[in-house]
Amino acid sequence: MAQFITFQPKDYFNTKLYTGTGSSLALTGLGFQPDMVWLKVRSTTSSHRITDAVRGTGQVIYPNDTAEQSAESSVTAFGTDGFTVGTEGGTNTNGATYVGWTWRAGGGQGSSNTDGSINTTYTSVNTTAGVSLSSYSGTGSAATIGHGLGVVPQVMIVKNTYQSEHWIVYHHEIDNAASGGGGAPEDKYIRLNESGSRADFPMWNDTAPTSSVFSVGTSTSVNQAGGTHLAYCFAEKQGYSKFSSYKGNGNADGPFVYTGFAPAFIILKVYNGATGSWYMFDNKRPGYNDDASPLLANSTSAESGTGYLDINSTGFKLRHANDAYNGDNMDYLYMAFAENPLVSSNDVPGVAK
């Protein structure tokens, strides 16, 4: 019987490049209605900005900063094929160049998830792509929160949007044996808004996430009593996403990292015993192979520099020696989303057999 692939990575993630006009600007061509838009000016310095469907348009948070949620006219509308940016200088200055990384979740704000001891206010979830966006109110006491993915998430990013707090990141490889860890990632976390190494603290209440909930301790970063919080949860999907780690070799002929697909977007971070920024690459900005110019998730800086990595049909290869992304015998986490899968239709989620 003929097989038909009904799932394509571009149906759930896409990168949009644009030039600002200083006036309201509708951006199309994504191929879907986004539920999460991460924007960064490329040509000058300014904060990153994220808008998502669970909090609604006109509300932003800054991945490079501890600041609470702010009202501004960055993304003013989600459209069926893109999004509209308003007149905010950080996302639409006349003549400045920008990049927008976009994800499709549940197609809107979603509804409350009641699987945990804390009910979410909204959860927008796409189980096919392994993406869940949730908002919840903290209690100050150890708790569980439903994510709706139906499988165990490999990456979780939590931000207190009520007041100034760090972005707290869980990655399932943050304490693996290769890094000298004990295989208990629920005991560790790392901050998205900083260059620091992994840290020990019971952010996750020393409890691994399950197929229905994740746990939080009493830290105000993830569970402030009466405070609003945002959680982005990701589950790995073969042919679409990969959340893993690699070991650097300190050589210009760096390691090749196999993902099983041609990456469209990559974030990588040193995490064991060293500091370094969160490096962000994509396949849309010109010269991405060998001449790739990264942006830094924890920094306001413009894109700069070349020769970091190559992206190919099965993964990416480091092309420079630097402790921040390819130090000798040093450990790195990464998140990658696909442009094209390199798996048979039997392996791709959503395939009709």
Number of C-alpha atoms within 10 A of each C-alpha: 4 5 10 12 14 12 19 19 20 19 17 25 25 27 22 19 17 17 18 22 18 17 13 17 18 16 17 15 13 21 14 22 23 27 27 23 23 20 25 28 29 23 15 15 14 17 22 25 23 22 25 28 25 21 17 17 21 17 19 24 24 24 24 22 21 20 18 18 21 14 10 17 21 24 29 20 17 25 16 13 14 21 25 17 24 22 20 15 17 21 29 26 18 13 12 18 18 22 20 21 19 25 23 25 27 23 16 20 21 18 15 17 22 18 16 16 14 18 18 23 20 20 29 27 28 19 17 17 27 23 25 26 28 29 26 24 20 26 19 17 14 18 19 22 24 26 32 26 23 16 17 21 28 20 20 21 20 23 30 29 24 18 17 15 17 24 26 21 22 25 23 23 22 30 21 16 11 16 20 10 13 12 15 16 22 24 20 21 26 23 21 23 22 20 21 19 17 20 16 11 15 18 25 25 19 16 17 18 25 15 14 19 24 23 24 26 22 19 18 21 24 31 26 20 14 13 18 21 25 26 23 21 24 28 23 21 18 18 27 31 27 24 23 22 23 22 21 23 21 20 15 15 14 22 19 18 17 16 25 19 26 23 28 25 21 23 19 24 26 30 27 19 12 15 16 19 22 28 21 20 25 25 21 14 17 10 13 19 21 16 16 23 24 25 25 25 25 21 20 20 19 18 19 13 10 16 18 24 25 19 24 16 16 20 21 22 19 24 23 21 19 17 19 21 30 27 20 15 14 21 26 23 21 20 22 25 28 29 24 18 24 19 14 10 18 13 13 21 18 15 15 13 10
